[in-house]
Amino acid sequence: MVKKISQKSRISSLPKLLLTGGSGSIGMALIGKIIDSYSVYALGRKKENFKREILNHKNFHFIRCDFSDANEIPDIGKTGTIIHLGGMVAGKNISREDYRKSNTHFTELLLSFAVKKKAKKIIFASSVSVYGRQKGEINENADLLGKSDYALSKIKAENILLLNKTIPCTIFR
């Protein structure tokens, strides 16, 4: 299903940035810093989660999207960067399957979308939990020893992105 995007988004000359997780604390801070320089297309389930000043900004475009289906991501034209902050956060009473769907499967779908649309890069927010409990200093080359369902879902999502040979990816932990 292809969703229509408002006319104002078609005439913008700013670079397009597709964002998941924009209504979270990191996403909100990021949008506030980049909104004047990018045409930001934020995927999400609830428009109400965004601050009014963001929602009313001329460069902000909310796209209601079910993260279980890549076909739900509308064609917004040429997309330079995809910033993937969305997913299920660590918490109690969350099943392994919920983490798999939200953190791993949607990353797969987003990567497929990025390849299809020839995005220039993906920036992915992972988690320090992927390292698990280790003694001493941990750096980006440390072994990924996370054992929780959350950590495992993030490790799998990282691997999906790193194994792809088409779209350059940057992973933050």
C-alpha positions in Angstrom: 0.0 0.0 0.0 1.5 3.4 -1.0 0.6 6.3 1.1 0.3 9.9 -0.2 2.7 12.5 1.1 1.6 16.1 1.4 2.4 18.5 -1.5 4.7 20.6 0.6 7.1 17.7 1.0 7.4 17.3 -2.8 8.6 20.8 -3.3 11.3 20.9 -0.6 14.9 21.2 -1.8 16.3 20.1 1.5 17.9 16.6 1.8 15.4 14.0 3.0 16.0 12.1 6.1 13.9 9.1 7.1 13.7 8.6 10.9 12.3 5.9 13.1 12.0 6.5 16.9 11.6 10.2 16.5 9.2 10.6 19.4 11.7 9.1 21.9 14.1 11.2 23.9 17.0 10.8 21.5 14.8 11.3 18.5 13.2 14.5 19.9 16.7 16.0 20.7 17.9 15.0 17.2 15.0 16.5 15.4 15.4 19.7 17.3 19.0 20.0 16.0 18.4 19.1 12.4 14.9 20.2 11.5 16.1 23.4 9.8 18.6 21.6 7.6 16.6 18.5 6.6 13.2 17.5 5.5 12.5 15.0 8.2 10.1 12.1 7.6 9.4 10.4 10.9 7.8 7.0 10.9 5.7 6.1 13.9 2.4 4.9 15.3 1.3 8.0 17.2 1.6 11.5 15.9 0.5 12.8 19.3 3.9 11.7 20.8 5.7 14.6 19.0 6.0 18.0 20.5 3.7 20.7 19.0 6.6 22.8 17.7 8.0 19.8 15.8 4.6 18.8 14.4 4.0 22.4 13.1 7.5 22.8 11.6 7.4 23.1 7.8 10.2 20.6 7.4 8.6 17.8 9.5 6.4 15.1 8.0 4.8 12.4 10.1 4.1 9.1 8.5 1.9 6.6 10.4 3.6 3.3 9.9 3.2 -0.3 11.1 6.7 -1.5 11.7 5.7 -5.1 10.8 5.5 -4.4 7.0 8.1 -2.6 4.8 5.3 -2.0 2.3 3.8 0.4 4.8 6.8 2.7 4.4 5.7 5.2 1.7 7.7 6.3 -1.2 9.0 9.7 -0.3 11.3 9.9 -3.3 15.1 9.9 -3.1 16.2 9.4 0.6 19.7 10.1 1.6 20.0 8.9 5.1 17.9 6.6 7.3 18.3 7.0 11.0 16.9 4.0 12.9 16.3 4.9 16.5 13.0 3.0 16.8 12.4 -0.3 18.5 11.4 -1.9 21.8 13.5 -0.8 24.8 14.6 -3.1 27.5 12.0 -3.7 30.2 10.1 -6.2 32.2 7.4 -8.5 30.8 8.5 -8.1 27.2 8.8 -11.4 25.3 11.6 -12.6 23.2 9.2 -12.6 20.2 8.3 -8.9 20.9 11.9 -8.0 20.8 12.5 -10.0 17.6 9.6 -8.3 15.8 10.4 -4.8 16.9 14.1 -4.7 17.0 15.3 -7.4 14.6 12.6 -7.9 12.0 11.8 -4.3 11.5 15.6 -3.6 11.0 15.5 -6.2 8.2 12.4 -4.6 6.6 14.0 -1.1 6.9 17.2 -2.4 5.2 15.2 -3.9 2.4 13.4 -0.6 2.0 16.8 1.2 2.0 18.2 -1.1 -0.7 15.1 -0.7 -2.8 15.2 3.1 -2.6 19.0 3.3 -2.9 19.5 5.2 0.3 23.0 6.5 0.9 23.4 5.3 4.5 21.8 3.9 7.6 22.6 5.1 11.1 21.4 2.6 13.7 21.1 3.1 17.5 22.0 -0.2 19.2 22.7 -0.5 22.9 25.6 -1.0 25.3 23.7 -4.1 26.5 25.1 -6.0 23.5 28.4 -6.2 25.5 26.9 -8.0 28.4 28.7 -8.0 31.7 32.4 -7.7 31.1 35.3 -6.7 33.4 37.6 -3.9 32.4 37.3 -1.3 29.7 34.9 -1.9 26.9 35.4 -0.4 23.5 33.8 -0.9 20.1 35.9 -4.0 19.4 34.9 -5.8 22.6 33.1 -9.2 22.3 29.3 -9.0 22.1 28.3 -11.1 25.1 24.9 -9.8 25.9 22.5 -12.5 26.9 19.2 -10.8 27.6 16.4 -11.1 25.0 16.8 -7.3 24.4 20.6 -7.5 23.9 20.3 -10.5 21.6 17.7 -8.7 19.4 20.1 -5.7 19.1 23.0 -8.0 18.3 21.0 -9.6 15.5 19.9 -6.3 14.2 23.5 -5.1 14.1 24.5 -8.3 12.2 21.7 -7.8 9.6 23.1 -4.3 8.9 26.8 -5.2 9.0 26.3 -8.2 6.7 24.6 -6.2 4.0 27.0 -5.1 1.2 24.8 -2.5 -0.4 24.1 0.3 2.1 26.9 1.7 4.3 25.8 1.5 8.0 27.0 3.3 11.1 26.1 1.7 14.5 26.1 3.6 17.7 26.1 1.9 21.1 
